[in-house]
Amino acid sequence: MKQGLIAKITIVLQHVPLVRNLARQKFIAHFVIGLIKSRNVQFCEVAQHLNDAVKPASNETRIQDFFREVDLDYLVLARLLVSLLPVQGKLRLCLDRTEWDFGQCQVNILLVTVGQGAFHVPLYWELLDNRSGNSNAAQRIAVLQACLAVLGQNERQLASYAGLDVVQRQSGLSAHATRISKRGNVRLRTALYLPALSSLRHNPRQMAFYARLRTRHPSGKPGVIAVMRKLLVLCYSLWKNDQPYDPCYQPGHLAQQEIASAT
């Protein structure tokens, strides 16, 4: 089970620009499992669960070397944590100041957590330049603005807002077929339906996308819903970037494939 979790965490990290090296990606996966098993953030405690094949002292040295040598982008880490949160329901931000004493050194941190209900994870933090004093208004505003930038709309949040997110009906131990939640904006969902049908008649890309879905779903309804979601994300992206619609636009990876095939 442990190796399976490590493999899955490593796969997730391969799609996030946090660390590029595969060995470091695997280390982070081991470190996350160590944090969970030890229920502690002290390196000496996490080292007890990092790698059973070596001594804890060697594990602790490896942890220290990683955090000394690797410059982590904590905004990227924050976006990764947000992507793992539930898409339904409202997220709650909590702002607090915490102080850790490391020997004679006082570490004063302004911390923001995000979550739902009783489940919260640290999202973003800044070190305060005062030794043990409270944060001021400017510091709190700056931290919250950074968090709001991280929490900007993504595809799953847009789909949830329009009620196009997929949910599974459960009753006890029984699990029924999946369907869209229909909890979002019904007017937006209605406004997307006819454009989706029209694009299936006149847009070659949407037609190809729909055809691929029909090979997996005999019913055409899931395909139409998927096209509605793609149109919603497209409209939001054009509005956010203040760009006109370009029917000849190709994502970067498709353009590279065409160039490679032509050469």
N, C-alpha and C positions, 0 to 999 in steps of 0.2 A: 504493500500500500504506500509506504514511504517513497519508494522509487517511482511509483506511478505519479504521485503528487509532484515530485521533483521534475519529472519529465514534462508534466503539464505546465508548471510554472515557467520552465525554460522555454517552452514553445510560446507562451505569452510574451516573455521578454524579448524574443526574437522579432516581434512585431512592434516593439517600443524602442525608440532611440535613447535608452537609458545607459546601457553599456553594450559595446559592439562585440567584445571578445566572448566566444562561447564558453570558455573556462570560467570567466567572471559571471556570466549568466547562470551557469550551474552553481557557482558559489552562492549567489543571491538566493537561488531556490533552496539550497541547503540551509542558508541563514534564516530564511522565512520559516522553514520547518522547525529549526532550532528555537526561534522565538516562540512559536506556538507551543511546542512541547515543554519548554522551560518556564513559560509564562513570566519571563523576566527579560529585561533589556541589558543587563550587565553582561559584558563579554565573557567573564569567567563562568557564568551560569549557562549562557547559550552554547559555549564551547563543549559542555557536557553532552550535547545532543547534535553537534554539527556533523561529525564523521566518526562513526564507531570504530573504524579501522585504525585510527591513530590516537595518540594520547591527548587528553584535554588541553595540556599545555601547548601542544603543537597547533591544535585548533584555535586556541586563543591568539597565538602569534599570527596565524593566518588571517583572523578577523581584523586584528590591528593593522596588518600590512594592507589589507583591502581598503579600509577607510582612510589610511594615510596616503595611499597611492592613487586612488580613484576619485575623480572630481565628479560627483553626481549632480545632475540637473534636477533639482527638487520640484520645479514646475512640471517637468515631464512625469515625475513620480506622482505628483498630485493629480494630473490628468488620468494616469493609469488607475489610481484609487477611485476616482469619480466614475470611470467606465465600468468598474466592478460593482457599483452600488445599484440597488433596485431602481428600475425605471418608473415604477408607479408610485404615486404618493409624493408628498412634498418633502424636500430635504431641509434639514434644520442646521444652521451654523451656530456654533457656540464659541465665543471669544473669551479667553482667560489668560492670565499671566501666571507663569510657573517659574520657580527658582530652584536650581539644583546647585548644591555645594560640592565641588570637586576639589578636595583638599582645602587649600586656602583660596581657591578661585571660585567666585560666585558667578554662575551662569544664569542670566536673567532672560527669559524667553516669553515672547508674546505669541500665543498659540491659538489656532483656529481648528476646530473639529467639525466634521460633517457627518450626517447620518439620519436615520429614522428611528423613532422610538428610543429604545434603550441601546441600540447599536450605533456607535460613533467611532470614527477613525480620525487620527490627526491628518489634516489636509495641508496646512501651510503654517510656517512659523518664521519669525525674525528674532535675531538676537538684539536685545536692547543695550544701548551703550552706557546706561546708568547701572551702578553696581547692584542695587536691590530696590530701586524705586519703582513706582507705578508708571505705566505707559501714559503718554499724552494723547490728545485727540488726533493729531496729525499722524502719529504712528499707527493708531487703531484704524484710521481711514485708509492708510496706505496698504495695510495687511488685508482689509476687507475688499479693497479694489482688486488686489491680486487674486483673491479667491473668486470674486465675481467673474474675472477674466477666465479663470480655469473652468468655472461652472457654466460657461456660455453654452448656448444651445448646441446639441449634437443630434445625430440622426435618430437615436432612440427616444430622446426627449421630444423631438418634433412628432414622431409617430405616436407617442403617448398623448401628446396634446391634441392630436387629431382623432384619437381613439382607434388608430390603426395598428397599435401594438398587439402582439399575439399573446394570448393567455390560455391556460389549460384548466378546464373545469374539473374539480376534484370533489369527491364525496367519500369521506372515510379512506379506505384503501383503494377505492376505484378511481381511475383516471380516464376521463373522456377525451374526445377529440379536441384539438386546439381550435381557437377562433379568435377574431379580433375583439378587443375589450369593449368598444363602443362607448367608452367613458369620457371621451374627449369632446371637442367642439363638433357638434353634429352638422353645423352649417359649413364648416370647412371640409368635412368629409363628403358632404353632398356636392359641394362645389368642385371637388376633385374627380367625381365619378365620370361625368360626361367627357371632360378632357382626356381622361385615361382611355376611354373607349375610342375617342377620336385618334389618339396617338397610336392605337393598335391598328388603325387603318392607314395611317399616313406617315408614321415615323418608323423607318427601317430598323433602327436600334431597339426601339421598344417592341417591335414585332418579333425580332430575334430573341430578345429577353423573354418575352411571353412564350415563345415556342419552346425554349429550353425548360421553362417551368411546367409546361403541359406534358412533357415527357415524364415528369415525376408526379404530377397531379392530374388525373383524368378530368376532374372538374375544372372549369375555367375561372371560377370565382377567386381562388387564391392568387392566380396570375394577375387578375385585374386589380386586386388589393395591393399586390407588390408594385404594380405600375403606378398606382395612386401614391404610394410611398415615395417612389423615385421622383415623381413630379413635384411632390411637396418639398423634398430635399433640394431639388434643382431650383425651385422658385426661391427658397430661402437663401441658397448659396449665391444666386444672382443678385438678390436684394442686398445681402450682407456685403458683397464685394463691389456693389454698384457697377455691374457689368451687364451689357445687353446679351440676349440669347444668341449663341453662335451654333447653327445646326451642324457646322463642320468641325466643331471642337472635339478633340480627342484627349483623354487623360494621358498623362506622361508615359505610363507603362505601355499603353497601346501604340502611342506614337513611336516609341523606341522599337517595339516589335516590328512595325511596318518598315522602319529604316533598316533594321537588321535583315529583314527578308528581301528588301530591294537591293542590298549590297551583297 
